[in-house]
Amino acid sequence: MDGNAERNIPVSELLELLEEMRNTLLNTSEIINLLLNHKYSYLNKISLAKSLTTSFISQNNY
């Protein structure tokens, strides 16, 4: 079959494909959000550690 030839795809099959694509995008979005939350959680911990260290140093006149 020619790669450019038209193919009649039943609407039900198209709907199934769209649903699969939607689910894949939702899963991908969820994974990205989890990764970003983990990254920012890590950065927040570093920021907190920096703040505590700075506070400790200033209070103890180092």
N, C-alpha and C positions, 0 to 999 in steps of 0.2 A: 504494500500500500504506500502511495506517495505520502511523504511527511506533511505536505501542504494540503492534502485532500481533506475536504470537509467530512466530518463524521457526525452522524445524528446520535446524540447522547440523550437517553431518556431523562426527563426532568427529575425523576426520583433519584437517578444516579448522580445527577448534578447536585441535588440537595444533600445527598450523602457525602459527596466530596467536599462541599462547602462546610458541612458540619465537622468533618474531620479536620479541615483547615482551621476552622474556628477553634476547635479543641486544642490543636497544636499551638496556635497563637496564644491561647489562654495559658497553656502549660509553660510556654516559653516566657511569657510575661511574668508568671508566678515565680519561675526560677530566677529571672533577672531581679525581681523585687527582693527575693530572699538573699541573693548575692549582694545587692546594694545595702540591704539592712545589715548584713554581716559586716560589710566593709565599713559602714558608718559607725556601727557599734564598736568596731576595733579602733577607728579613729577617735571616737568619743572617749574610749578608755585611755588612749595615749594623751589626749588633751587633758583629761582629768589628772592623770599622773603628772603631767607637766605643771599643771596648776598647783597641785599639792606640793610638789617639789619646790616650786618658786615660793609658795607661801612658807614652807618650812625654812627655806634658806633665809628669807627676809625676817622671819620671827627670831631666828637664832643668830642673826648678824654674821653669816658666813661670807 
